[in-house]
Amino acid sequence: MTPEQFIRGQVARYAIDEAAHHGGTDNMCAVVHVLRNRVQAGWQGSDWMKVLEDAGSKAGSIVELPAINLHDMGVRLFLSRVDDIFAGREADMVSGALYYAELHNITREWFKRNITGKPSDHPRVATVGPVAFFK
């Protein structure tokens, strides 16, 4: 296994943890797009692992981690798309978003104060399922 493969696996695991409970593949893919956008924007020195390690501090909601079911068709379809998202071969489905949250379940005060509380600084640019995405 190469370091790049390890990073992709960690990114996929994070996205599954964050979004598989919404069903389908789009929410999981959207989370990877946000992480990629953060890397491209220079967050954490454009280091994927550092961006991933810091991702929880920018979360809008704290979610219960579901058990990963690798037999779930949505998870399998998502995994087939991760490499293309990671490499920038799949178009950004969240319009450059850097943040995301379930609007009905924002549990982090930091997110309320700094992201949804400042709509002119962080406009909503996409919605995928029940999740809103912000610049």
Secondary structure, 3 states (H helix, E strand, C coil): CCHHHHHHHHHHHHHHHHHHHHCCCHHHHHHHHHHHHHHHCCHHHHCHHHHHHHHHHHCCCCCCCCCCCCCCHHHHHHHHHHHHHHCCCCCCCCCCCCEEEEHHHCCCHHHHHHHHCCCCCCCEEEEECCEEEEC
